[in-house]
Amino acid sequence: MLTVASDIEVLTRFGRALADPIRCRLLLALRESPAHPSDLADRLGISRPRLSNHLACLRDCGLVVAVPVGRRTRYELADERLGHALDDLRAAVVAVAADRSCAEAEEKGCC
């Protein structure tokens, strides 16, 4: 029987993926276009074993998929909506950071 993941589980998976700067960079790179691991490693300036670990995490989170292309494997976002979600999340965080509506924000280091 198939079950739908709860909202909390889904957000936890997404949060785990975003918790590491390399995984964030990978998601943003794959948002631009699908790519082979060797190209991603070169683009991000990291070793292939390190990249492989991060891709495995993103696969486990359900955010990227591996697509066989001949003898190679190409990675891409599991769903195009993830690219839009990344854009929306980034825009929302930037907008909130820019909104300093609290008069005491500078003094208290809040908001």
All heavy atoms as an XYZ file, in Angstrom:
838
protein
N       0.843     -1.178      0.000
C       0.000      0.000      0.000
C       0.893      1.247      0.000
O       1.805      1.359      0.791
C      -0.904     -0.024      1.234
C      -1.610      1.281      1.462
S      -2.435      1.372      3.046
C      -4.061      0.922      2.572
N       0.636      2.165     -0.888
C       1.370      3.425     -0.949
C       0.808      4.401      0.070
O      -0.399      4.499      0.253
C       1.267      4.035     -2.342
C       1.996      3.313     -3.458
C       1.686      3.977     -4.782
C       3.475      3.304     -3.212
N       1.717      5.137      0.718
C       1.282      6.188      1.636
C       1.939      7.487      1.225
O       3.029      7.502      0.668
C       1.666      5.858      3.095
O       3.083      5.732      3.164
C       1.001      4.581      3.558
N       1.288      8.576      1.503
C       1.826      9.900      1.205
C       2.639     10.363      2.408
O       2.195     10.259      3.549
C       0.683     10.893      0.902
C       1.239     12.278      0.661
C      -0.114     10.419     -0.302
N       3.839     10.868      2.154
C       4.676     11.380      3.244
C       3.987     12.570      3.889
O       3.349     13.373      3.223
C       6.040     11.785      2.707
N       4.139     12.674      5.181
C       3.528     13.811      5.881
C       4.261     15.092      5.502
O       5.394     15.067      5.030
C       3.583     13.604      7.391
O       4.905     13.793      7.858
N       3.607     16.187      5.737
C       4.209     17.488      5.454
C       5.530     17.655      6.195
O       6.500     18.190      5.643
C       3.265     18.621      5.850
C       2.042     18.706      4.949
O       2.049     18.085      3.870
O       1.084     19.389      5.334
N       5.574     17.189      7.430
C       6.797     17.333      8.222
C       7.937     16.525      7.615
O       9.066     17.008      7.508
C       6.541     16.919      9.685
C       5.600     17.932     10.330
C       7.842     16.807     10.461
C       5.105     17.536     11.693
N       7.661     15.292      7.186
C       8.697     14.461      6.568
C       9.222     15.093      5.288
O      10.427     15.082      5.021
C       8.154     13.067      6.288
C       7.901     12.252      7.537
C       7.129     10.982      7.250
O       6.447     10.904      6.209
O       7.192     10.072      8.083
N       8.331     15.649      4.508
C       8.728     16.283      3.247
C       9.625     17.478      3.521
O      10.685     17.642      2.905
C       7.482     16.701      2.429
C       7.870     17.584      1.261
C       6.727     15.479      1.964
N       9.216     18.326      4.452
C      10.016     19.509      4.771
C      11.340     19.130      5.415
O      12.359     19.795      5.188
C       9.223     20.464      5.659
C       8.035     21.147      4.978
C       7.229     21.946      5.997
C       8.491     22.009      3.823
N      11.356     18.062      6.197
C      12.592     17.597      6.813
C      13.580     17.134      5.746
O      14.770     17.456      5.804
C      12.306     16.458      7.811
O      11.452     16.962      8.840
C      13.581     15.927      8.431
N      13.090     16.405      4.763
C      13.966     15.963      3.658
C      14.522     17.164      2.905
O      15.701     17.219      2.587
C      13.191     15.065      2.691
C      13.030     13.660      3.143
C      12.598     12.740      2.018
N      11.742     13.381      1.043
C      10.527     12.982      0.727
N       9.993     11.945      1.303
N       9.823     13.618     -0.180
N      13.672     18.129      2.620
C      14.109     19.319      1.895
C      15.123     20.098      2.727
O      16.144     20.555      2.226
C      12.894     20.189      1.551
C      13.162     21.229      0.509
C      13.552     20.873     -0.766
C      12.996     22.571      0.803
C      13.794     21.842     -1.736
C      13.230     23.549     -0.154
C      13.630     23.165     -1.425
N      14.845     20.221      4.025
C      15.766     20.920      4.925
C      17.114     20.224      5.003
O      18.158     20.883      5.016
N      17.118     18.900      5.066
C      18.385     18.157      5.108
C      19.190     18.413      3.840
O      20.399     18.600      3.887
C      18.128     16.663      5.289
C      19.424     15.866      5.425
C      19.180     14.438      5.727
N      18.301     13.869      4.710
C      17.885     12.623      4.710
N      18.218     11.815      5.675
N      17.106     12.172      3.749
N      18.510     18.454      2.721
C      19.204     18.711      1.454
C      19.824     20.102      1.442
O      20.948     20.289      0.972
C      18.241     18.552      0.290
N      19.106     21.075      1.981
C      19.582     22.462      1.967
C      20.558     22.776      3.092
O      21.139     23.862      3.120
C      18.394     23.425      2.048
C      17.436     23.414      0.864
C      16.286     24.366      1.120
C      18.137     23.731     -0.432
N      20.766     21.842      4.001
C      21.608     22.088      5.174
C      23.093     22.151      4.846
O      23.889     22.565      5.690
C      21.363     21.016      6.235
N      23.476     21.787      3.662
C      24.888     21.792      3.290
C      25.086     22.695      2.071
O      24.365     22.566      1.075
C      25.342     20.367      2.961
C      26.815     20.302      2.698
O      27.226     20.592      1.553
O      27.569     19.968      3.633
N      26.079     23.589      2.114
C      26.298     24.512      0.991
C      26.602     23.804     -0.329
O      26.186     24.280     -1.385
C      27.496     25.353      1.439
C      27.525     25.239      2.921
C      26.949     23.899      3.254
N      27.291     22.671     -0.273
C      27.594     21.961     -1.529
C      26.307     21.413     -2.138
O      26.094     21.503     -3.353
C      28.626     20.844     -1.300
C      29.987     21.467     -0.987
C      28.723     19.925     -2.526
C      31.062     20.472     -0.615
N      25.426     20.873     -1.308
C      24.161     20.369     -1.846
C      23.320     21.512     -2.403
O      22.648     21.353     -3.426
C      23.409     19.575     -0.782
C      24.081     18.245     -0.489
C      23.201     17.305      0.290
N      22.918     17.734      1.635
C      23.677     17.463      2.695
N      24.782     16.758      2.554
N      23.325     17.883      3.897
N      23.363     22.666     -1.752
C      22.657     23.837     -2.294
C      23.215     24.204     -3.665
O      22.454     24.463     -4.604
C      22.782     25.028     -1.352
S      21.845     24.865      0.168
N      24.535     24.220     -3.770
C      25.166     24.543     -5.055
C      24.804     23.510     -6.116
O      24.569     23.860     -7.285
C      26.679     24.648     -4.885
C      27.083     25.858     -4.051
C      28.551     25.882     -3.701
N      29.393     25.851     -4.893
C      30.637     25.382     -4.911
N      31.198     24.906     -3.808
N      31.343     25.403     -6.021
N      24.747     22.241     -5.727
C      24.353     21.183     -6.662
C      22.924     21.391     -7.155
O      22.654     21.290     -8.358
C      24.448     19.819     -5.992
C      25.765     19.096     -6.076
C      25.775     17.896     -5.152
C      26.034     18.680     -7.501
N      22.022     21.666     -6.234
C      20.627     21.889     -6.627
C      20.500     23.077     -7.564
O      19.762     23.024     -8.555
C      19.754     22.085     -5.391
C      19.505     20.826     -4.556
C      18.857     21.188     -3.227
C      18.664     19.823     -5.324
N      21.226     24.145     -7.257
C      21.165     25.322     -8.134
C      21.769     25.031     -9.499
O      21.259     25.498    -10.526
C      21.862     26.509     -7.470
C      21.149     27.061     -6.234
C      22.014     28.126     -5.553
C      19.778     27.611     -6.586
N      22.840     24.251     -9.534
C      23.448     23.883    -10.819
C      22.493     23.012    -11.630
O      22.324     23.214    -12.840
C      24.776     23.147    -10.587
N      21.841     22.061    -10.970
C      20.903     21.190    -11.677
C      19.624     21.917    -12.049
O      18.919     21.500    -12.969
C      20.606     19.942    -10.838
C      21.799     19.002    -10.669
C      21.460     17.873     -9.702
C      22.269     18.455    -12.004
N      19.328     22.996    -11.351
C      18.192     23.840    -11.730
C      18.438     24.450    -13.109
O      17.528     24.591    -13.914
C      17.978     24.937    -10.687
C      16.726     25.766    -10.942
C      16.716     27.025    -10.114
N      17.487     28.021    -10.813
C      18.366     28.859    -10.265
N      18.587     28.855     -8.989
N      19.031     29.720    -10.990
N      19.701     24.782    -13.359
C      20.063     25.364    -14.656
C      19.972     24.332    -15.778
O      19.464     24.626    -16.843
C      21.472     25.939    -14.592
C      21.627     27.091    -13.618
C      20.771     28.283    -13.989
O      20.668     28.596    -15.190
O      20.196     28.900    -13.072
N      20.502     23.129    -15.529
C      20.460     22.073    -16.541
C      20.953     20.760    -15.954
O      21.770     20.758    -15.032
C      21.325     22.451    -17.753
O      22.690     22.508    -17.374
N      20.467     19.644    -16.494
C      20.977     18.343    -16.071
C      22.471     18.253    -16.376
O      22.973     18.949    -17.272
C      20.193     17.346    -16.932
C      18.981     18.095    -17.383
C      19.411     19.529    -17.493
N      23.187     17.404    -15.636
C      24.635     17.313    -15.846
C      25.166     15.957    -15.391
O      24.553     15.270    -14.571
C      25.345     18.431    -15.090
N      26.313     15.609    -15.945
C      27.021     14.391    -15.548
C      27.870     14.702    -14.318
O      28.335     15.838    -14.147
C      27.905     13.901    -16.690
C      27.127     13.503    -17.903
N      26.452     12.314    -17.987
C      26.913     14.152    -19.069
C      25.845     12.240    -19.165
N      26.106     13.346    -19.839
N      28.106     13.703    -13.465
C      28.881     13.933    -12.245
C      30.251     14.571    -12.482
O      30.644     15.468    -11.731
C      29.019     12.537    -11.635
C      27.822     11.807    -12.134
C      27.589     12.340    -13.518
N      30.962     14.132    -13.504
C      32.285     14.715    -13.748
C      32.194     16.201    -14.050
O      33.015     16.997    -13.573
C      32.997     13.979    -14.894
O      32.221     14.054    -16.078
N      31.178     16.594    -14.797
C      30.977     18.017    -15.107
C      30.594     18.800    -13.855
O      31.060     19.927    -13.650
C      29.899     18.192    -16.181
C      30.275     17.536    -17.495
O      31.486     17.439    -17.790
O      29.355     17.104    -18.220
N      29.750     18.195    -13.015
C      29.357     18.859    -11.772
C      30.550     19.025    -10.837
O      30.723     20.079    -10.227
C      28.253     18.058    -11.067
C      26.879     18.105    -11.727
C      25.972     17.027    -11.143
C      26.255     19.475    -11.569
N      31.382     17.991    -10.734
C      32.569     18.066     -9.863
C      33.492     19.183    -10.333
O      33.997     19.970     -9.521
C      33.304     16.727     -9.837
N      33.700     19.274    -11.638
C      34.551     20.333    -12.184
C      33.934     21.709    -11.944
O      34.626     22.649    -11.542
C      34.782     20.130    -13.683
C      35.642     18.921    -13.993
O      36.323     18.409    -13.074
O      35.623     18.465    -15.150
N      32.641     21.823    -12.190
C      31.957     23.107    -12.042
C      32.003     23.605    -10.591
O      32.200     24.785    -10.336
C      30.503     22.991    -12.485
C      29.784     24.337    -12.481
C      28.298     24.225    -12.644
N      27.887     23.760    -13.954
C      26.602     23.605    -14.301
N      25.647     23.876    -13.447
N      26.281     23.188    -15.489
N      31.843     22.666     -9.638
C      31.806     23.046     -8.227
C      33.182     23.026     -7.569
O      33.337     23.474     -6.435
C      30.857     22.135     -7.453
C      29.397     22.149     -7.912
C      28.572     21.190     -7.069
C      28.814     23.540     -7.856
N      34.162     22.475     -8.271
C      35.514     22.426     -7.728
C      35.660     21.487     -6.541
O      36.368     21.803     -5.588
N      34.981     20.344     -6.603
C      35.090     19.353     -5.535
C      35.464     18.003     -6.130
O      35.312     17.777     -7.327
C      33.789     19.235     -4.706
C      32.621     18.774     -5.572
C      33.457     20.544     -4.024
C      31.353     18.489     -4.782
N      35.946     17.109     -5.271
C      36.347     15.781     -5.743
C      35.117     14.963     -6.127
O      34.017     15.189     -5.619
C      37.141     15.047     -4.659
O      36.288     14.708     -3.580
N      35.324     13.989     -6.995
C      34.206     13.145     -7.423
C      33.657     12.290     -6.288
O      32.434     12.125     -6.190
C      34.621     12.297     -8.612
C      34.801     13.167     -9.849
C      35.115     12.373    -11.066
N      35.433     13.282    -12.161
C      35.818     12.893    -13.333
N      35.952     11.618    -13.598
N      36.088     13.785    -14.263
N      34.518     11.734     -5.408
C      33.941     10.978     -4.285
C      33.064     11.852     -3.377
O      31.996     11.430     -2.923
C      35.168     10.462     -3.529
C      36.255     10.421     -4.540
C      35.977     11.575     -5.460
N      33.499     13.075     -3.121
C      32.707     13.995     -2.291
C      31.393     14.339     -2.984
O      30.331     14.359     -2.365
C      33.524     15.246     -2.024
C      32.943     16.136     -0.974
C      33.926     17.217     -0.598
N      33.363     18.076      0.418
C      33.839     19.258      0.714
N      34.896     19.727      0.094
N      33.270     19.984      1.652
N      31.466     14.593     -4.287
C      30.264     14.882     -5.064
C      29.306     13.697     -5.013
O      28.104     13.867     -4.832
C      30.629     15.207     -6.514
C      29.414     15.410     -7.415
C      28.893     16.822     -7.270
C      29.738     15.091     -8.838
N      29.851     12.500     -5.149
C      29.036     11.290     -5.138
C      28.251     11.170     -3.834
O      27.068     10.809     -3.849
C      29.927     10.066     -5.339
O      29.158      8.890     -5.290
N      28.881     11.482     -2.712
C      28.191     11.424     -1.422
C      27.038     12.419     -1.368
O      25.956     12.103     -0.865
C      29.169     11.702     -0.276
C      30.128     10.567     -0.067
O      29.854      9.429     -0.411
N      31.281     10.874      0.498
N      27.258     13.606     -1.892
C      26.199     14.623     -1.869
C      25.069     14.263     -2.831
O      23.893     14.473     -2.513
C      26.772     16.001     -2.187
C      27.581     16.565     -1.067
N      27.016     16.982      0.122
C      28.914     16.754     -0.931
C      27.964     17.422      0.932
N      29.127     17.294      0.310
N      25.407     13.711     -3.993
C      24.365     13.279     -4.924
C      23.539     12.148     -4.316
O      22.321     12.094     -4.498
C      24.974     12.848     -6.259
C      25.470     13.974     -7.163
C      26.240     13.409     -8.349
C      24.319     14.854     -7.630
N      24.194     11.250     -3.594
C      23.468     10.157     -2.932
C      22.477     10.716     -1.917
O      21.337     10.240     -1.821
C      24.450      9.203     -2.259
N      22.893     11.718     -1.161
C      21.999     12.350     -0.192
C      20.800     12.975     -0.903
O      19.659     12.790     -0.483
C      22.748     13.404      0.619
S      21.692     14.310      1.782
N      21.056     13.689     -1.980
C      19.972     14.331     -2.725
C      19.036     13.307     -3.355
O      17.820     13.530     -3.430
C      20.531     15.282     -3.781
C      21.252     16.517     -3.228
C      21.914     17.302     -4.356
C      20.293     17.393     -2.439
N      19.586     12.178     -3.797
C      18.738     11.092     -4.319
C      17.881     10.523     -3.194
O      16.687     10.299     -3.365
C      19.585      9.977     -4.925
C      20.017     10.219     -6.344
C      20.551      8.955     -7.011
N      21.341      8.096     -6.138
C      22.669      8.145     -5.987
N      23.359      9.024     -6.673
N      23.292      7.318     -5.181
N      18.512     10.285     -2.032
C      17.776      9.742     -0.889
C      16.665     10.682     -0.436
O      15.621     10.231      0.044
C      18.711      9.452      0.280
C      19.635      8.277      0.019
O      19.372      7.499     -0.927
O      20.637      8.146      0.755
N      16.892     11.969     -0.574
C      15.877     12.965     -0.218
C      14.783     13.058     -1.274
O      13.771     13.724     -1.070
C      16.523     14.341     -0.028
S      17.553     14.464      1.435
N      15.004     12.430     -2.422
C      14.015     12.451     -3.497
C      14.029     13.709     -4.332
O      13.075     14.002     -5.044
N      15.145     14.457     -4.269
C      15.202     15.728     -4.994
C      15.876     15.628     -6.350
O      15.628     16.464     -7.227
C      15.908     16.779     -4.132
C      15.227     17.073     -2.793
C      16.023     18.100     -2.020
C      13.798     17.525     -2.997
N      16.754     14.656     -6.535
C      17.396     14.452     -7.833
C      17.235     13.001     -8.254
O      17.023     12.116     -7.415
C      18.903     14.843     -7.836
C      19.101     16.293     -7.446
C      19.715     13.923     -6.974
N      17.334     12.788     -9.545
C      17.277     11.431    -10.096
C      18.480     11.216    -11.006
O      19.000     12.169    -11.604
C      15.975     11.176    -10.889
C      14.779     11.170     -9.957
C      15.783     12.189    -11.998
N      18.905      9.964    -11.068
C      19.991      9.563    -11.953
C      19.369      8.971    -13.210
O      18.528      8.073    -13.127
C      20.880      8.539    -11.264
N      19.773      9.486    -14.365
C      19.221      9.041    -15.637
C      20.345      8.404    -16.452
O      21.315      9.091    -16.795
C      18.616     10.238    -16.421
C      18.077      9.785    -17.763
C      17.555     10.939    -15.599
N      20.236      7.099    -16.750
C      21.278      6.465    -17.559
C      21.278      7.037    -18.985
O      20.229      7.176    -19.605
C      20.882      4.989    -17.591
C      19.777      4.827    -16.606
C      19.201      6.174    -16.343
N      22.461      7.389    -19.448
C      22.633      7.885    -20.816
C      23.812      7.112    -21.401
O      24.963      7.467    -21.169
C      22.907      9.409    -20.834
C      23.099      9.886    -22.265
C      21.805     10.179    -20.149
N      23.501      6.041    -22.104
C      24.566      5.180    -22.601
C      25.301      4.551    -21.431
O      24.688      3.963    -20.538
N      26.610      4.730    -21.408
C      27.425      4.186    -20.321
C      27.611      5.173    -19.181
O      28.274      4.878    -18.203
C      28.781      3.760    -20.872
C      28.641      2.589    -21.838
C      29.912      2.222    -22.540
N      31.048      2.134    -21.651
C      32.298      2.075    -22.053
N      32.563      2.089    -23.340
N      33.276      2.007    -21.192
N      27.045      6.344    -19.305
C      27.187      7.384    -18.284
C      25.858      7.617    -17.582
O      24.814      7.145    -18.026
C      27.661      8.686    -18.929
C      29.033      8.562    -19.581
C      29.465      9.848    -20.218
N      29.818     10.817    -19.184
C      30.000     12.100    -19.409
N      29.858     12.595    -20.617
N      30.325     12.916    -18.432
N      25.920      8.359    -16.510
C      24.720      8.725    -15.764
C      24.636     10.242    -15.681
O      25.623     10.902    -15.383
C      24.774      8.147    -14.334
O      24.879      6.727    -14.428
C      23.533      8.497    -13.549
N      23.468     10.740    -15.977
C      23.215     12.182    -15.890
C      22.282     12.423    -14.715
O      21.389     11.632    -14.440
C      22.554     12.653    -17.190
C      22.300     14.147    -17.229
C      21.537     14.553    -18.472
N      20.157     14.078    -18.349
C      19.442     13.591    -19.348
N      19.939     13.492    -20.555
N      18.202     13.196    -19.150
N      22.496     13.522    -14.011
C      21.639     13.876    -12.879
C      20.789     15.070    -13.242
O      21.225     15.965    -13.963
C      22.483     14.179    -11.639
C      22.978     12.922    -10.991
C      24.132     12.293    -11.440
C      22.269     12.331     -9.953
C      24.580     11.111    -10.867
C      22.706     11.158     -9.374
C      23.852     10.558     -9.826
O      24.273      9.382     -9.273
N      19.565     15.051    -12.713
C      18.653     16.170    -12.921
C      17.705     16.258    -11.732
O      17.589     15.311    -10.947
C      17.874     16.006    -14.217
C      17.078     14.738    -14.313
C      16.512     14.508    -15.716
O      17.246     14.609    -16.702
O      15.297     14.221    -15.786
N      17.048     17.401    -11.603
C      16.056     17.555    -10.548
C      14.944     16.537    -10.772
O      14.551     16.276    -11.918
C      15.477     18.966    -10.530
C      16.439     20.097    -10.167
C      15.723     21.439    -10.236
C      17.052     19.880     -8.797
N      14.433     15.976     -9.701
C      13.396     14.956     -9.808
C      12.100     15.508    -10.399
O      11.322     14.777    -10.997
C      13.130     14.336     -8.439
N      11.888     16.794    -10.244
C      10.672     17.430    -10.746
C      11.011     18.892    -11.041
O      11.674     19.541    -10.228
C       9.571     17.335     -9.687
C       8.216     17.793    -10.192
O       8.093     18.979    -10.591
O       7.273     16.985    -10.172
N      10.546     19.399    -12.158
C      10.862     20.788    -12.519
C      10.334     21.790    -11.501
O      10.869     22.890    -11.367
C      10.351     21.122    -13.919
C       8.861     21.220    -14.035
C       8.387     21.564    -15.430
O       8.949     21.047    -16.403
O       7.455     22.378    -15.534
N       9.321     21.417    -10.750
C       8.778     22.316     -9.731
C       9.793     22.599     -8.624
O       9.721     23.632     -7.958
C       7.495     21.749     -9.133
C       6.337     21.764    -10.140
C       5.125     21.095     -9.578
N       5.389     19.648     -9.472
C       4.490     18.748     -9.133
N       3.273     19.131     -8.819
N       4.792     17.481     -9.074
N      10.762     21.700     -8.443
C      11.803     21.939     -7.437
C      12.634     23.169     -7.792
O      13.041     23.913     -6.914
C      12.700     20.709     -7.295
C      12.049     19.510     -6.631
C      12.926     18.272     -6.783
C      11.776     19.806     -5.176
N      12.893     23.366     -9.070
C      13.618     24.566     -9.499
C      12.844     25.823     -9.154
O      13.414     26.798     -8.663
N      11.546     25.792     -9.379
C      10.698     26.940     -9.035
C      10.659     27.136     -7.523
O      10.686     28.270     -7.033
C       9.281     26.748     -9.581
C       9.221     26.615    -11.066
N       9.546     27.636    -11.928
C       8.891     25.560    -11.849
C       9.412     27.226    -13.173
N       9.020     25.965    -13.153
N      10.608     26.022     -6.791
C      10.581     26.113     -5.323
C      11.875     26.737     -4.801
O      11.840     27.563     -3.883
C      10.376     24.732     -4.716
N      12.998     26.359     -5.385
C      14.276     26.955     -4.972
C      14.282     28.454     -5.244
O      14.733     29.241     -4.409
C      15.441     26.277     -5.700
C      15.739     24.850     -5.285
C      16.703     24.200     -6.275
C      16.288     24.794     -3.874
N      13.803     28.840     -6.413
C      13.726     30.266     -6.754
C      12.813     31.011     -5.783
O      13.163     32.093     -5.295
C      13.215     30.458     -8.184
C      14.215     30.007     -9.229
O      15.416     29.918     -8.921
O      13.781     29.721    -10.367
N      11.645     30.429     -5.497
C      10.690     31.069     -4.591
C      11.248     31.171     -3.178
O      11.105     32.214     -2.522
C       9.369     30.295     -4.563
C       8.591     30.407     -5.861
O       8.914     31.295     -6.687
O       7.661     29.599     -6.064
N      11.885     30.114     -2.710
C      12.454     30.126     -1.363
C      13.558     31.170     -1.244
O      13.594     31.946     -0.284
C      12.996     28.740     -1.007
C      13.591     28.574      0.381
C      12.554     28.877      1.457
C      14.131     27.165      0.548
N      14.431     31.208     -2.238
C      15.521     32.199     -2.226
C      14.954     33.620     -2.248
O      15.385     34.482     -1.479
C      16.441     31.961     -3.410
C      17.656     32.857     -3.410
C      18.624     32.493     -4.479
N      17.942     32.277     -5.751
C      18.566     31.959     -6.868
N      19.862     31.821     -6.879
N      17.896     31.788     -7.978
N      13.959     33.860     -3.078
C      13.357     35.194     -3.167
C      12.670     35.575     -1.859
O      12.767     36.720     -1.408
C      12.356     35.242     -4.322
N      12.003     34.622     -1.228
C      11.320     34.905      0.038
C      12.321     35.236      1.136
O      12.113     36.180      1.908
C      10.457     33.717      0.452
N      13.415     34.492      1.205
C      14.422     34.744      2.239
C      15.069     36.108      2.026
O      15.272     36.866      2.971
C      15.473     33.617      2.265
C      16.652     33.978      3.149
C      14.833     32.321      2.744
N      15.360     36.445      0.780
C      15.955     37.753      0.485
C      14.973     38.861      0.834
O      15.359     39.883      1.423
C      16.382     37.830     -1.005
C      16.713     39.255     -1.414
C      17.568     36.910     -1.261
N      13.711     38.672      0.513
C      12.705     39.702      0.815
C      12.551     39.898      2.314
O      12.456     41.032      2.789
C      11.368     39.314      0.192
N      12.534     38.821      3.070
C      12.395     38.923      4.522
C      13.621     39.601      5.114
O      13.514     40.451      5.997
C      12.177     37.530      5.154
C      12.317     37.584      6.663
C      10.805     36.985      4.762
N      14.808     39.249      4.629
C      16.036     39.861      5.137
C      16.065     41.360      4.847
O      16.600     42.143      5.640
C      17.254     39.175      4.528
N      15.484     41.770      3.722
C      15.491     43.176      3.336
C      14.437     43.986      4.092
O      14.541     45.204      4.187
C      15.253     43.305      1.831
N      13.439     43.304      4.629
C      12.359     43.992      5.337
C      12.737     44.176      6.801
O      12.546     43.312      7.627
C      11.048     43.206      5.234
C       9.911     43.892      5.966
O       9.994     45.110      6.212
O       8.933     43.210      6.297
N      13.258     45.312      7.119
C      13.648     45.628      8.503
C      12.590     46.536      9.113
O      12.853     47.680      9.453
C      15.016     46.320      8.534
C      16.145     45.471      8.076
C      16.374     44.375      9.098
N      17.633     43.712      8.826
C      18.324     43.090      9.742
N      17.901     43.041     10.971
N      19.439     42.484      9.430
N      11.382     46.004      9.247
C      10.287     46.824      9.751
C      10.360     47.053     11.256
O       9.709     47.938     11.782
C       8.942     46.185      9.389
O       8.876     44.877      9.914
N      11.161     46.267     11.952
C      11.293     46.437     13.399
C      12.236     47.617     13.662
O      13.399     47.617     13.236
C      11.856     45.164     14.023
S      12.180     45.278     15.779
N      11.770     48.598     14.368
C      12.575     49.802     14.650
C      13.804     49.507     15.486
O      14.787     50.228     15.438
C      11.700     50.854     15.337
N      13.760     48.436     16.269
C      14.859     48.099     17.162
C      15.751     46.984     16.613
O      16.551     46.408     17.347
C      14.302     47.705     18.527
C      13.494     48.815     19.173
C      12.811     48.321     20.443
O      12.550     47.118     20.561
O      12.554     49.159     21.319
N      15.628     46.666     15.343
C      16.367     45.542     14.771
C      17.865     45.685     14.914
O      18.558     44.742     15.275
C      15.995     45.385     13.293
N      18.382     46.864     14.639
C      19.829     47.075     14.724
C      20.331     46.947     16.153
O      21.358     46.333     16.411
C      20.210     48.446     14.148
C      19.994     48.575     12.664
C      20.889     47.638     11.854
O      22.055     47.440     12.247
O      20.406     47.100     10.851
N      19.601     47.522     17.113
C      19.990     47.480     18.525
C      19.968     46.068     19.092
O      20.893     45.624     19.766
C      19.047     48.339     19.381
C      19.242     49.819     19.250
C      18.205     50.569     20.074
O      17.620     49.981     21.006
O      17.977     51.740     19.768
N      18.874     45.366     18.833
C      18.674     44.046     19.433
C      19.249     42.911     18.593
O      19.314     41.794     19.072
C      17.180     43.805     19.638
C      16.560     44.726     20.677
C      15.109     44.385     20.878
C      14.496     45.251     21.964
N      13.070     44.938     22.162
N      19.617     43.200     17.368
C      20.145     42.149     16.492
C      19.075     41.131     16.123
O      19.370     39.965     15.886
N      17.851     41.571     16.055
C      16.752     40.653     15.725
C      16.174     40.997     14.354
O      16.661     41.875     13.672
C      15.658     40.725     16.787
S      14.865     42.342     16.902
N      15.104     40.319     14.022
C      14.327     40.582     12.808
C      15.196     40.509     11.579
O      15.284     41.330     10.758
C      13.598     41.901     12.884
S      12.616     42.086     14.389
